[in-house]
Amino acid sequence: MNKFDYKTAFSRNIGWVTEAEQSLLCNKRIAIAGMGGVGGGHLLTLARLGIGAFNIADFDTFELANFNRQAGAMASSLGEPKVQVLTDMACDINPALKITQFPDGVNEVNLNNFLQGVDLYIDGLDFFALSARRAVFAACHRLGIPAVTAAPLGMGAAVLIFLPNKMSFEQYFCLEGHTEQEMLIRFLLGLSPAMLQNGYLVDPSQVNFLQHRGPSTVMACQLCCGLAATEALKILLGRGEVAAAPHGYHFDAYKNKFVKTWRPGGNRNPLQQIGLGIARRMFARMQFAGGDNV
């Protein structure tokens, strides 16, 4: 077996990055909460970019329902902890990786340790994990850590970036003081003001906010990983345009559409208020008709 050599392993990156920039990436640490649909893919994609260190968090184990989209979900990993499976996969790419595991997930007790020494946070939490997500993004804002979220929506991805001294996650989504259902509506519409994924969901009964259930595709997850890694490169190397919230963008491969979004004031924006009103009425009609499906 050939001895691992970092420069050789990632030499094909050179040209799109300089040798000096590759060395910088090797010395960066990225935190990723969630090793599921997008989080595991983020880790492996960034490991192949040559990032040298990670903090990763997830309390879950792999199950059959993960097979359609999650990077670490295989017959051999059923019942195994996601953080350990993904650590092994990433270290198989780069045996020199420095990975700190948080097998209890991210929470109030370990949040400071999870973000210690981190250059960038990338969100991989489940869509419905709003409490943990709000806590992590609030801590990033307080500590001056850039944070990226790439949301898998249908067969596309929507990207939002929160930078130090810019608009915060809470200022954009305006979740404080609302019910869980209202927060989920606000989170979805804030992620995707253009809602490009509308129109090709063939079975709406598979989406249920109250049961924390929704369909997913591997195409969306993999698109998220590529987009988030690109933004990570630009942020960590300080080059290329980085459009922070309230700016964002959404690419839908199924519709072959790309839209740049801009919502000054976030969910307080008049256009967002109209969209929120429509979404609330849609939920009310579905529940009045005799079900919770959305």
Order of alpha helices (4+ residues) and beta strands (2+ residues): alpha-alpha-beta-alpha-beta-alpha-beta-alpha-beta-alpha-beta-beta-alpha-alpha-alpha-beta-beta-alpha
